[in-house]
Amino acid sequence: MTTDHWQVRKGSAVNADYADILRWTMRNFGKTQARIYAQTLGAALRDLGAGPHIPGSKPCVHLADDIYT
């Protein structure tokens, strides 16, 4: 296992999609669920910063070396 860390950067398209997703969630499921979803998505993005070897990730050697899902 390596100690690689990733710097997660979101582009403008991601930010726009993120806002659209949260608006849709609020309209369809309410403010509380949208807040919970925002916290969940934020935690997932923070976890990506730990690099490819976070718990639950699996190697995809059929795609390339050092590719994980």
Stockholm file with secondary structure:
# STOCKHOLM 1.0

chainA/1-69         MTTDHWQVRKGSAVNADYADILRWTMRNFGKTQARIYAQTLGAALRDLGAGPHIPGSKPCVHLADDIYT
#=GR chainA/1-69 SS CCCCCCCCCCCHHHHHHHHHHHHHHHHHHCHHHHHHHHHHHHHHHHHHTTCTTCTTCCBCTTTCTTCBC
#=GC SS_cons        CCCCCCCCCCCHHHHHHHHHHHHHHHHHHCHHHHHHHHHHHHHHHHHHTTCTTCTTCCBCTTTCTTCBC
//
